Amino acid sequence: MPTARRALLVTAAVLTAVPSLVLTAPAAQAAPKPTATPPSDMSTVGGARLGTPGTQVDLGSGAPVLPKGLTARSWIVADAESGDVLAAHNAHWRLAPASTMKMLFADTVLPKFPKSTEHKVLPSDLAGIGAGSSMVGIKENETYTVHDLWLGVFLRSGNDAVHVLSAMNGGVKNTVREMNEHAEELQALDTHVVSPDGYDAPGQVSSAYDLTLIARSGLQKKDFREYCSTVSAKFPGATTKNKKGKKVREKFEIQNTNRLLSGDSDVDVYQGIAGVKNGNTTNAGATFTGVAERNGKVLLVTVMNPAKQEHNEVYKETARLFDWGFKAAGKARPVGELVPPRSAAQASPRPGASASGETGQAGGGAADTGGTAGTRPVSGAADGGSRGAGTALGIAAGALVLLAGAAFLVNRRWPLPDLVRRRSRP
């Protein structure tokens, strides 16, 4: 969308306030358990229809019908910038999230440490990692930068990287507490964290709605966007001695396990994909939240636990929902909205308020087989030494115009900042 046109839309949005949908949620539970079928009293955060079991969609004139054969227990399609929910299926059903929980971990912890910070891994840092966890290959008594560790979290869904970062953050217990507090601030009230890496644990749940809120929050952060869109990178291995007796530390390549980002034998790279995170555990099945941009429209899609046991089914159903969403945008009437964080919802517009939508950064997932007003480009690589969206697949860096801060506060919207835009492979 041309900048001038977006500016007009922002001006109109400021002048015409659209009230937010009523926010209600069931009472918090200390250790909620996933249910076999969607409960009849699901949360109505974001709108009453989102708490109703089954598929919710309101097809306007010219809107395409939803894809056939969707088997996920829960899914949602939302406009990342306006917050409109275009369609949903059991959006607030509390289910095991697997490594999509790492999005909340990153959104909570990532801003705390400059990416250049170094940490020597102690044996205690790796204690308590669940059996069968996905690992990036961190070694005891080796030193890693925070940048290295986040690449391990997003690309390889490394539970070892999560535990090291948690140790740096005051331990797993403290990190879990902070994640639960942050989920409450985001109004992700279906979410209860037990393990920061998403490893299956009693009472650990989230929902398609919450994971979408969490992804939207994370994508406000430049480092988060860059890490989750990085296709491949070099990761430090163990220190060894060469033939001359000199200590050397070689690096090995790691690839993003998000198949819509990196591709697979039966899944093509999705046109416009820019993240976010996948997961897979015994209890959760396959889970995935993705963000994609096409023709100026940015969508978020979350899919949880497809019943169809086909290879890469979670990505196939996600791609079909993305396809539908891009065709239905502007035609399907919203059935709900993605709510802003509590602090933003409670704030009031101020004259001369900053228009910046960028969250400041100091620097820059379970047993999982699984990642301002004005414009500016953003690199696809998280840092030097990694091959991100700009180099691995010939991705062009792009920028999306943000609504002014005042417009957000008036309309309860949380617009998405500039994204790395990804084109499908030729």
C-alpha positions in Angstrom: 0.0 0.0 0.0 1.5 3.4 -0.9 2.7 5.5 2.0 0.4 8.4 1.2 -2.6 6.1 1.3 -1.6 4.6 4.6 -1.1 8.1 6.0 -4.7 8.9 5.1 -5.9 5.7 6.7 -4.0 6.6 9.9 -5.5 10.1 10.0 -9.0 8.7 9.5 -8.4 6.2 12.2 -7.4 8.9 14.7 -10.5 10.9 13.9 -12.9 8.0 14.1 -12.5 5.9 17.2 -13.7 2.3 17.0 -14.5 0.8 20.4 -12.8 -2.4 21.4 -14.7 -5.6 21.8 -15.7 -6.5 25.3 -12.9 -8.3 27.1 -14.0 -11.1 29.4 -12.2 -14.3 30.5 -12.8 -17.2 32.8 -11.2 -17.1 36.2 -7.5 -17.9 36.2 -6.7 -21.5 37.0 -3.5 -22.6 38.8 -2.9 -25.6 36.6 -5.5 -25.8 33.7 -5.6 -29.1 31.8 -6.3 -29.5 28.1 -9.7 -31.0 27.4 -10.7 -33.7 25.0 -13.3 -31.5 23.3 -13.6 -27.7 23.2 -15.4 -26.5 26.4 -18.6 -24.6 26.1 -17.4 -21.8 28.4 -14.2 -20.7 26.6 -12.8 -17.2 27.1 -14.4 -14.4 25.1 -11.3 -12.1 25.1 -11.4 -10.5 21.7 -15.2 -11.0 21.2 -18.0 -13.4 22.1 -17.8 -15.4 18.9 -14.2 -16.4 19.6 -15.4 -18.2 22.8 -18.0 -20.2 20.8 -17.0 -23.8 19.9 -16.7 -24.6 16.2 -15.8 -22.5 13.1 -16.5 -18.8 13.2 -16.5 -16.9 9.9 -18.7 -14.2 8.4 -18.3 -14.2 4.6 -19.0 -10.9 3.0 -19.8 -10.3 -0.6 -17.1 -11.9 -2.8 -15.3 -13.6 0.1 -14.1 -17.2 -0.7 -15.3 -20.1 1.3 -12.9 -21.6 3.8 -10.6 -24.4 2.7 -12.0 -27.9 2.9 -10.3 -30.7 4.8 -8.9 -28.6 7.7 -8.3 -31.1 10.6 -6.6 -28.9 13.2 -8.3 -28.9 16.6 -7.9 -25.1 16.8 -6.8 -22.4 14.3 -7.1 -18.7 13.7 -6.5 -16.2 10.8 -5.9 -12.6 11.8 -4.8 -9.3 10.3 -1.6 -8.6 12.1 -1.9 -4.8 11.7 -5.5 -4.1 12.3 -6.0 -6.9 14.8 -9.2 -8.1 13.0 -9.8 -11.9 13.3 -11.0 -13.0 9.9 -11.9 -16.5 10.9 -11.3 -18.9 13.7 -12.0 -22.5 14.9 -12.0 -23.1 18.7 -9.8 -20.1 19.1 -9.7 -20.2 22.9 -9.4 -23.9 23.3 -6.6 -24.5 25.9 -4.2 -27.0 24.4 -0.6 -28.1 24.9 1.5 -25.6 22.9 4.8 -27.4 22.4 7.7 -25.1 21.3 5.4 -22.3 20.1 5.7 -21.5 23.8 9.2 -20.3 23.0 7.7 -17.2 21.4 6.5 -16.1 24.9 10.0 -17.1 26.3 11.6 -14.9 23.7 9.2 -12.0 24.0 9.9 -12.0 27.8 13.6 -12.6 27.9 15.1 -11.4 24.6 15.2 -7.6 25.5 17.2 -8.2 28.7 20.6 -9.1 27.3 22.7 -7.4 24.6 23.3 -9.9 21.8 27.1 -9.5 22.2 27.0 -10.7 25.8 29.1 -13.8 26.4 28.2 -16.6 28.8 30.3 -19.7 29.7 28.0 -22.6 30.1 28.0 -24.4 33.5 26.8 -28.0 33.9 23.9 -26.6 36.1 22.7 -24.5 33.2 21.7 -27.6 31.3 20.1 -29.4 34.3 16.4 -30.4 34.0 16.2 -30.6 30.2 13.4 -33.1 29.3 14.2 -36.5 27.7 14.0 -36.4 23.9 14.3 -32.6 23.7 15.3 -30.9 20.6 18.8 -29.5 21.1 21.1 -27.2 19.1 24.2 -28.8 20.6 25.4 -26.6 23.4 28.5 -27.9 25.3 29.4 -27.5 28.9 32.3 -25.1 29.7 32.1 -23.5 26.3 31.4 -19.8 25.8 28.5 -18.6 23.6 27.2 -15.1 22.8 23.6 -14.3 23.5 23.2 -14.0 19.7 24.4 -17.6 19.3 21.9 -18.7 21.9 18.9 -17.0 20.3 19.8 -18.5 16.9 19.7 -21.9 18.7 16.2 -21.1 20.1 14.6 -19.9 16.9 16.3 -22.1 14.3 16.8 -25.4 16.0 14.2 -25.0 18.8 17.0 -25.9 21.2 15.8 -26.6 24.7 19.4 -26.4 25.7 19.6 -22.8 24.5 16.4 -22.0 26.4 17.8 -23.4 29.6 21.1 -21.5 29.3 19.3 -18.2 28.7 16.9 -19.1 31.6 20.0 -19.6 33.8 21.2 -16.2 32.8 17.8 -14.8 33.7 17.8 -16.0 37.3 16.8 -19.6 36.7 14.0 -21.6 35.2 11.6 -20.8 38.1 12.1 -17.1 37.8 11.8 -17.2 34.0 8.5 -19.2 34.2 7.1 -16.6 36.7 8.1 -13.7 34.4 6.6 -15.5 31.4 3.2 -16.0 33.2 3.2 -12.3 34.2 4.0 -11.2 30.7 1.2 -13.5 29.3 -1.2 -11.8 31.7 0.0 -8.3 30.5 -0.6 -9.4 26.9 -4.1 -10.6 27.9 -3.1 -14.1 26.8 -5.3 -15.5 29.6 -5.5 -19.0 28.2 -1.8 -19.5 28.7 -0.2 -21.1 31.7 3.6 -21.7 31.6 5.2 -24.6 33.5 8.4 -25.1 31.4 10.0 -22.2 29.4 10.9 -24.4 26.4 7.3 -25.7 25.8 8.3 -29.3 26.9 5.1 -31.2 27.8 4.2 -30.6 31.4 1.0 -31.0 33.4 -1.0 -27.8 33.3 1.0 -26.2 30.5 -1.5 -24.8 28.0 -2.1 -22.0 25.6 -4.5 -21.4 22.7 -4.5 -20.4 19.1 -5.7 -17.0 20.1 -3.0 -16.5 22.7 -0.2 -17.8 20.6 -1.3 -15.3 17.9 -1.3 -12.4 20.5 2.2 -13.5 21.7 3.6 -13.6 18.2 2.2 -10.2 17.4 3.9 -8.9 20.5 7.2 -10.5 19.7 7.1 -9.1 16.2 7.2 -5.6 17.6 10.8 -6.3 18.4 13.4 -6.0 15.7 15.7 -8.8 17.0 12.7 -11.1 17.4 11.7 -10.5 13.7 15.2 -11.0 12.5 15.8 -14.3 14.4 12.5 -15.8 13.5 13.0 -15.1 9.8 16.6 -16.4 9.7 16.8 -19.5 7.4 20.3 -20.7 8.3 23.2 -19.7 10.4 26.6 -20.9 11.7 26.7 -22.1 15.2 29.8 -22.6 17.4 30.9 -26.2 18.0 33.3 -27.6 20.6 36.8 -26.3 21.1 39.4 -28.6 19.7 43.2 -28.6 19.0 44.5 -28.6 15.4 47.6 -30.4 14.3 49.8 -27.6 15.6 48.2 -27.9 19.0 46.4 -24.6 18.7 42.9 -24.4 20.1 40.3 -23.8 17.4 36.5 -23.6 17.4 34.8 -24.5 14.2 31.2 -23.7 13.4 28.5 -25.9 12.0 25.4 -24.9 10.0 22.0 -25.0 11.5 18.7 -24.5 9.6 15.4 -23.2 10.6 12.9 -26.0 11.2 10.0 -23.8 10.2 9.2 -25.6 6.9 7.3 -22.7 5.4 10.5 -20.7 5.8 13.1 -23.3 4.8 11.0 -25.6 2.6 10.9 -29.4 2.6 10.4 -32.3 0.1 6.6 -31.9 0.2 6.3 -28.2 1.3 7.4 -25.2 -0.7 8.7 -22.0 0.9 5.6 -19.9 1.4 5.5 -16.6 -0.6 5.7 -13.7 1.8 6.6 -15.8 4.9 8.6 -14.0 7.6 8.5 -16.4 10.7 7.4 -17.3 13.4 7.7 -20.6 15.3 6.8 -24.3 15.1 6.5 -27.0 17.7 5.8 -30.7 18.1 5.5 -32.9 21.2 3.6 -36.0 22.2 0.8 -34.2 24.0 0.6 -31.2 21.7 1.0 -32.8 18.3 2.2 -30.3 15.7 1.7 -26.6 16.4 2.6 -23.6 14.4 2.2 -19.8 14.3 3.3 -18.0 11.1 3.3 -14.5 9.8 3.3 -13.6 6.1 3.0 -10.5 4.0 1.5 -10.2 0.5 0.5 -7.0 -1.4 0.8 -4.9 1.7 -1.4 -7.1 3.8 0.2 -8.9 6.8 -1.6 -11.9 8.3 -1.0 -14.1 11.3 -2.1 -17.8 11.3 -1.9 -20.3 14.1 -2.7 -24.0 13.7 -2.8 -26.5 16.6 -2.7 -30.2 16.4 -4.1 -31.4 13.0 -5.8 -34.7 13.2 -4.6 -35.8 9.8 -1.3 -37.7 10.3 0.3 -36.6 7.1 3.9 -35.4 6.9 4.1 -31.6 7.4 0.3 -31.4 7.7 0.5 -28.4 10.1 2.3 -26.4 7.4 0.0 -27.5 4.7 -3.1 -26.4 6.6 -1.4 -23.2 7.6 -0.5 -22.4 3.9 -4.1 -23.0 2.9 -5.4 -20.7 5.6 -2.9 -18.0 4.5 -4.1 -18.4 0.9 -7.7 -18.0 2.1 -6.9 -15.0 4.3 -5.2 -13.0 1.6 -8.1 -13.6 -0.8 -10.7 -12.9 2.0 -9.0 -9.7 3.3 -11.4 -6.8 2.9 -14.3 -9.1 2.1 -14.8 -11.4 5.1 -16.3 -9.4 8.1 -14.3 -9.7 11.3 -15.5 -12.2 13.9 -13.3 -10.8 16.7 -10.1 -8.9 17.3 -6.6 -9.3 18.7 -6.6 -7.2 21.9 -3.7 -5.0 22.8 -1.7 -5.4 26.0 -3.3 -4.3 29.2 -1.0 -1.3 29.5 -1.8 -0.1 26.0 -5.5 -0.7 26.4 -5.5 1.4 29.6 -3.4 4.2 28.2 -4.8 7.5 26.8 -3.6 9.4 23.8 -1.3 12.3 24.6 -0.6 15.3 22.4 2.8 14.9 20.8 2.9 11.2 21.8 5.8 9.3 20.1 4.8 7.5 16.9 7.4 4.8 17.4 6.1 1.3 17.4 9.5 -0.2 17.8 10.3 -1.9 21.1 13.8 -1.0 22.3 16.3 -3.8 22.7 19.5 -4.0 24.7 20.9 -6.0 21.8 19.5 -7.2 19.5 11.2 -24.9 21.6 9.7 -29.3 24.6 10.8 -32.5 23.0 10.5 -30.7 19.7 11.5 -31.7 16.3 10.6 -28.3 15.1 11.8 -20.1 15.4 7.0 4.1 13.9 5.5 6.1 11.8 7.7 6.1 8.7 9.6 3.4 6.9 13.0 1.8 7.1 14.5 -1.4 5.7 15.5 -4.3 7.9 18.1 -6.9 7.2 17.1 -10.5 7.0 20.1 -11.8 9.0 20.1 -11.5 12.7 23.8 -10.6 12.8 27.0 -11.1 10.9 27.8 -14.8 10.3 24.2 -15.9 9.9 22.4 -16.2 6.5 18.9 -14.7 6.9 16.1 -13.7 4.7 18.2 -11.3 2.7 20.9 -13.8 1.5 19.8 -17.4 1.8 16.9 -17.3 -0.6 17.3 -13.9 -2.2 14.7 -12.2 0.0 14.2 -8.4 -0.3 14.2 -6.4 2.8 11.1 -4.3 3.1 9.3 -1.9 5.4 5.7 -1.5 6.5 4.3 1.8 7.5 3.2 1.9 11.2 0.2 3.7 12.5 1.0 6.6 14.8 1.0 5.8 18.5 -2.1 8.0 19.0 -4.0 6.0 16.4 -3.2 2.8 18.2 -4.3 4.0 21.5 -7.6 5.3 20.1 -8.4 2.2 18.2 -6.9 -0.4 20.5 -4.8 -1.7 17.5 -1.3 -2.9 17.6 0.2 -2.5 14.2 3.0 -4.7 13.0 6.4 -3.0 12.4 8.6 -3.5 9.4 9.1 -7.1 8.3 11.6 -9.0 6.3 9.6 -9.9 3.2 10.2 -13.3 1.8 9.6 -14.5 -1.7 9.1 -18.1 -2.7 12.0 -19.9 -4.3 12.0 -19.8 -8.2 
